Amino acid sequence: MVLSAILLALFGCAIVYYMVFFIPIWVYRDAKKRGMNPLGWALVVFFANGFVGFIIYLVIRGPLLEEEEIYYTPPTVKSRGGINTIRCPHCKELVDRGYAHCPHCGERLKEDCPYCHKPIEPEWKRCAHCGEPIPDYVR
């Protein structure tokens, strides 16, 4: 009788240990594979009573991502009207300073090098692509 009580207590401790440590670790790894916030979900499962956090996670977790998507970091969004934007002289929309044509109206924003035909900046004295001097009539 005493031995079965001890075994039952050990089994209960093992379940609690499993719930407290291994389930949050599994949730962390799984959430990372699904593009979710892994630390946040592991903490939710760790601090929730019993399996409540784990069940919530299982219900609302997203689909698995491909290997490339897991480590992909999207480019930062430039703020509208920041130093990397200019106004199109034709339609007055904000466009990225690096664009050769306005994506809204198609207006040409930069001239091409007469030698290599790649876009050039107005302040350039020489083409950065081919190294040829840029004539004054092009700028």
Wavefront OBJ file of the C-alpha trace (Angstrom):
o trace
v 0.000 0.000 0.000
v 2.772 2.412 0.902
v 4.719 1.474 -2.214
v 1.722 2.178 -4.468
v 1.207 5.571 -2.775
v 4.865 6.429 -3.385
v 4.630 5.325 -7.020
v 1.443 7.336 -7.478
v 3.125 10.404 -5.962
v 6.149 9.955 -8.238
v 3.871 9.569 -11.236
v 2.018 12.769 -10.260
v 5.318 14.629 -9.854
v 6.479 13.387 -13.254
v 3.281 14.662 -14.891
v 3.621 18.057 -13.196
v 7.298 18.225 -14.185
v 6.365 17.333 -17.763
v 3.611 19.975 -17.847
v 5.813 22.688 -16.372
v 8.968 22.161 -18.423
v 8.587 19.990 -21.507
v 5.287 21.283 -22.869
v 6.443 24.963 -22.913
v 9.668 23.892 -24.621
v 7.696 21.983 -27.259
v 5.320 24.943 -27.709
v 8.311 27.295 -28.126
v 9.786 25.131 -30.900
v 6.434 24.552 -32.586
v 5.474 28.246 -32.502
v 8.824 29.143 -34.066
v 8.162 26.696 -36.921
v 4.765 28.298 -37.484
v 5.998 31.911 -37.533
v 4.281 32.778 -34.255
v 5.803 34.475 -31.190
v 7.597 31.503 -29.595
v 8.561 33.105 -26.295
v 5.117 34.587 -25.770
v 3.356 31.281 -26.355
v 5.802 29.345 -24.180
v 5.152 31.812 -21.341
v 1.376 31.542 -21.802
v 1.578 27.766 -21.564
v 4.007 27.934 -18.612
v 1.894 30.316 -16.531
v -1.546 28.939 -17.434
v -3.131 26.439 -15.062
v -2.794 22.828 -16.157
v -3.288 22.239 -19.850
v -5.410 25.352 -20.455
v -2.636 27.336 -22.183
v -1.567 24.271 -24.142
v -5.114 23.610 -25.359
v -5.532 27.285 -26.342
v -2.269 27.117 -28.274
v -3.320 23.932 -30.070
v -6.637 25.504 -31.085
v -5.317 28.770 -32.525
v -1.874 27.861 -33.840
v -1.195 28.605 -37.493
v 0.027 26.356 -40.314
v 3.625 25.180 -40.564
v 5.889 27.449 -42.596
v 8.366 26.354 -45.229
v 12.047 26.343 -44.239
v 12.728 29.618 -46.110
v 9.780 31.378 -44.486
v 10.915 30.556 -40.947
v 14.142 32.538 -41.277
v 12.851 35.206 -43.678
v 12.821 38.717 -42.301
v 10.709 41.084 -44.346
v 12.290 44.346 -45.459
v 11.564 47.315 -43.269
v 8.816 49.585 -44.481
v 9.948 53.094 -45.255
v 7.873 55.798 -43.694
v 5.721 57.791 -46.084
v 7.390 61.129 -46.743
v 10.754 60.162 -45.222
v 14.201 60.965 -46.580
v 14.024 57.999 -48.979
v 10.982 59.313 -50.828
v 10.332 62.060 -53.357
v 7.169 63.419 -54.975
v 6.491 62.516 -58.566
v 6.493 65.768 -60.584
v 3.555 64.509 -62.655
v 1.046 62.932 -60.219
v 2.485 64.290 -56.905
v 2.446 60.827 -55.257
v 5.259 59.796 -52.891
v 7.689 57.353 -54.516
v 10.960 55.738 -53.482
v 13.987 57.854 -54.347
v 15.612 54.888 -56.152
v 12.803 54.388 -58.686
v 13.485 55.327 -62.307
v 9.738 55.541 -63.099
v 6.743 56.471 -60.957
v 4.784 53.284 -60.104
v 1.533 55.311 -59.999
v 1.568 57.152 -63.315
v 4.639 55.810 -65.152
v 6.381 59.210 -65.387
v 10.145 59.019 -65.919
v 11.901 60.158 -62.726
v 15.550 59.677 -63.765
v 17.527 60.064 -66.945
v 19.523 57.205 -68.447
v 23.251 57.168 -69.041
v 23.799 57.735 -72.783
v 26.469 54.988 -72.804
v 25.106 52.074 -70.728
v 21.433 53.169 -70.583
v 21.081 52.640 -66.826
v 19.374 55.216 -64.543
v 21.598 57.992 -63.218
v 21.222 60.537 -60.433
v 21.124 64.251 -61.393
v 24.126 65.149 -59.215
v 26.463 62.524 -60.724
v 29.389 63.707 -62.823
v 30.189 60.141 -63.949
v 27.961 57.109 -64.372
v 28.296 54.765 -61.396
v 27.595 51.775 -63.645
v 29.979 52.267 -66.576
v 32.242 55.091 -65.345
v 31.761 57.323 -68.401
v 31.406 61.083 -67.863
v 27.821 62.287 -68.042
v 27.295 65.141 -70.529
v 25.665 68.321 -69.188
v 22.686 68.033 -71.561
v 21.636 64.744 -69.860
v 21.554 66.137 -66.315
l 1 2 3 4 5 6 7 8 9 10 11 12 13 14 15 16 17 18 19 20 21 22 23 24 25 26 27 28 29 30 31 32 33 34 35 36 37 38 39 40 41 42 43 44 45 46 47 48 49 50 51 52 53 54 55 56 57 58 59 60 61 62 63 64 65 66 67 68 69 70 71 72 73 74 75 76 77 78 79 80 81 82 83 84 85 86 87 88 89 90 91 92 93 94 95 96 97 98 99 100 101 102 103 104 105 106 107 108 109 110 111 112 113 114 115 116 117 118 119 120 121 122 123 124 125 126 127 128 129 130 131 132 133 134 135 136 137 138 139
